[in-house]
């Protein structure tokens, strides 16, 4: 067996990092419909309180829909958005991770948005959510621009990063829920 | 009129005196789903001038659906301002702070509608 097709290694890696669910590839709304129930099931298997499970699920849905709407990497045949999304256990929290390519032109806007959200407390986030709901989306947003605010309200903390990528910048988002 | 519940959309029942929404809301395309619902609501409310009760029991909705709810409440508020007696009941499960906060936030924009936050037991499964 060739070294780069390390199947047992993949298994051990996912188990060791306590990943409950991971998908990497073209992401569509149809796929999200299909995986939503298994994801819910995984969360309830962990005997999580329902309110916590709902928060994890909420962040997962927003991340998945972000990939669908904003991933700059598309499949050749169908133009579907490509990305990676995962839910893992991390100490006593759930870690929800998403990775996708964004265009260089969107990178600065996204970074500024997330820096702004990261310094806001729950009360400010709640007020911003209401304001955005009333005023509608900012320019350049496909959705109502609420997704990242929604996530920031549901997580205990979040981190993000941008890395160089051939199609733009690789956007990495990590949110912890407990 | 009844819109059956699906995995990603709530059960919706709209009659001439009441409207019930119950379940989860994170449809593939919010406007495709919400368009007919808002149309049915407007149609039903035109057939009657009496009081109208709206009961909303959601367990989860995504950020795209929040915009629908905002428009939904805006329509109810405008209708109430035009003289209609409208009662809104926002049902949330005990300990579900997320849905309680959402209910409180929508309440802030409703002045003419009668609005009640109603805590319910945790029996229902979503």
Interface residues (C-beta under 8 A of the other chain):
Chain A: X29 X30 X32 X33 X36 X37 X49 X50 X51 X54 X55 X57 X58 X61 X62 X65 X126 X129 X130 X133 X134 X143 X144 X146 X147 X149 X150 X154
Chain B: X7 X8 X26 X28 X29 X59 X60 X62 X63 X64 X66 X67 X70 X95 X96 X97 X98 X101 X105 X108 X109 X122
